[in-house]
Amino acid sequence: METSTHDTYLINGNITVFCGQHEKEFKNDILNSSLLAELVSTSKHQGSREQLFSEYVATVNRLGWIEKSREFRHYVFSTKSLLNVIESGTGSSLTKEEKQAVLNAFLQLKKPPTQSPVIPLILDKLQANTFTSGIEIDCSHSMKKPVATSTRLTIVRNNASIITLQVAFKATNGISIDILDQPVLNSIQDGKSNVWLWVSSLDAREYDKFRATVIKKIGNHINTDLVHAPTPNRVI
């Protein structure tokens, strides 16, 4: 398989992929501000996928993330993987190399080193994001009944632009890590937006004003809710 340069993190269970090479300070600024926005949005709007996204975007926007474009739409799909939905949701935004980086990141997350917490963190977040949308939610954790949930992915491109993509879907076999790359997802037929796409960039000078405050506010969450997925030298 073709290799690519990428670096993968989990921010409170949501996936962030850095494509290409980026300065350490830039990556820390993206991760820390994103973590604060995640904590704020979750504390205020857990269970509302629309408000989770809008609160997250509003928070990072206040911290120096500059909006380039946004798009909300209802995307009809069946028997897709999250990787498929991401490719459709981002359209022509990603280069071939960046798509490969996201693919490799997902393969990396599905086969983490022994004792890695990444899979439980992803599954816990998907479970926390479940909502009722015309289907029976499985509260028994049997992972057999359809479950409606959502997830948010951040892709930091080679050119440092940031793609924030939130997707809501029905997992036909419940919550499992197969959601990442197996065709087990269907769209939810409730007429509401199920794909939220926000493209932005970080204004470093503006963020300078908030960096110390952000670090203070996230506190120990930087140790418990920000997890780096070790990148293997080669993804097979």
N, C-alpha and C positions, 0 to 999 in steps of 0.2 A: 504494500500500500504506500502511496505517496506520503512523504512526511511533510510536516509544516511546523512553523514556530508558533506556539501558543502557550498561554498560561491561564490556568483555570482556578476559580475561587467559588466558594459558596458563601453567600451573604444571607444569613438567617434562612438557609435552605434554598435560596434562589441562586441560579447559576450565572456567573460572570466570566466571559472569555475574552482575554486580551489576545488579539491577533497581531503577530509581528513583534518587533522590539519596541519597548517603551521605557522611559526613564523611571527609576524606582519611585521618586517623589510624585510623579504624575500618577502612577498606579496607586500609590497610597492615598492620594487626594480623591481619586475616583472611588476607591473602596470605602474609605471612611465616610465620605459624604453620602454615598449610596446606602451604607449601613445605617446612618442616622435617619435618612428618609424612610428606609424600611421599618425601623423601629417606630417612627412617628406614625406612619400610615397604618401599621398593624395595630398599634395601641388605640387608634381612633376608629378604624373601620374594618376590623376583622369580620369576614363574612359577606362583605359587599365588594364584589370584584370591580365594579365601576369606580367606587370611591377609593378603594385601595390604590388603584392606578392614578387617579387624579390627585390624591394627597401626596403620593410618592413624587410625581412629576412637579407639583407645586413646591415641594420642599427642596428638591435638588435645584430647581430653577432659582429659588431664593439664595442658594449657596454659590451661584455663579455658572450653573449649566445653562447655556444659551440655546434656545430652541431654534432649530432650522426648519423642521416640518413636523406635522402630526397627522395621523389618519386613524379613524375608527371605522370598522366595517363588520358586517356579518358574512363570514366565509363558510360556505357549505362544503363539508368534506366527510368522507367515510373511510374506514379501515386505513388510517394514516398513523404514522409515528409522529412524535413531537418534532423530530428532525425534519420530516416532510412538511409539517405545518409551518415550521420556522422558515424553511426555504421559500415556501409560498408567501408567507407573511412579509418577508423582507424583500421579495421581488428581485429587482436587478441591483439592489443596494450593495450586495456583497460580491467581491471578486471571486474567481475560482479558488485562489489560494486561501481566502478567508472562509469560504464554505468548507474547504478541506480542514482548516483549523478547527471549526466548530464540530465537524464530524469526528475528528481525532479526540477532541475534548469529551465528547459524549462516550466514545469507546473507552476512554480513560476512566470516566466516572462509573461506567458499568463494571469495570474490572479493577477496582482499587486494590492497593496493597492490603495484606492481612491486618486486621484491627483498625482499618481506616474508618472514620465516622461518616464518610460522605454519603453512602447509600441511605442509612437511617435518617440523616438530616434532610435529604431530598424527599423521602417518603413522608416524614413527619410534616414537612411544609405542605405537600400536596394534600395530606389528610386535614391539616388545619384550614386549608382553603376550600374545602368542600362546601357545597351549597345545594339547596333544593331547587330543582328546575324541571318539574314534571316527571321526575324519576324517583324511585325509592333509593334513599341513601342507605348504604350498608354500615350500620353502627357496630356491627359485630366484629369488624376487622377480618372477616373471612376472605376478603379480596376476591369474591366471586360475583357479586352483584355490580351492575353499572353504577358508577359514581361520577357526579358532576364536580369538577374542580378547576382550578386555574393555576398558572405558574407565570413567572416573569423572568425573562432572560435579558441580560445585558451583553452586548457585543461591542468591544472597543476596537475599532478598525485600525488598519495600518496607518491611516492618515490622521488618527486620533479623534475622528468623529465617533459619536456614541449612538448606538442603536438600542433603544429600550423597547422590547416587545413583550406584551402580555397576551396570553392566549387562554381562553376558557374552552373546555371540552368535556366530553363524556368518555370516561375510561370504561370500556365494555366489560373488562374483567376485574374491576376494582383497582386499587392503588398498588402498583408494583413498579419496579425499576424498568420493566419492559416498555413502559410508556416512552422512554427516551428514543428507542430505535426500532420498536416492533409495531406492526399495523393494528393497534388495539384502540385507536381513538376515533370517535365520531363527533361531528358538530352537534351542538345543542339547538334544538329547533324551538326556540322561544322568541325569535325575531329580534333579540337584542344583539348589540355588538359583541363579538367574541374574539376579535383581534384588535389590539390597541398598539399602534406603532408610533414611537416618538424618536425623532432624530435630533441630536444636540451636539454641543461641544463644550468643553470646560474652559472658561475664561480664567486663566491662572492668576492674573492680577486681581480680579474680583474675589476669587476664592481665598487669596492671601488674607483678606479681611476677616474670614470666618474660620480659618484652619484651626487655630487654638481653641475656639469655642466648640467646634465639631469634635475635636479629640476629647475635650472635657466632658461633653454631653454623652458620647458613646461609652466612655469609661471602660469598665471591664468587659463590655460587650465585644470589644475588639479581640478579646481572648476566647470568648465563648461562642460568638455568632459569626465570626469571620474565619473561614477555614480554607487553607490553601491545599489544593489537590496536587500532590507531587506529580510532576510531569516526567514520564519515562523518556529515555533517550530515543526510543523508537516505538511507535504505535503499530501493532500488527493487526 
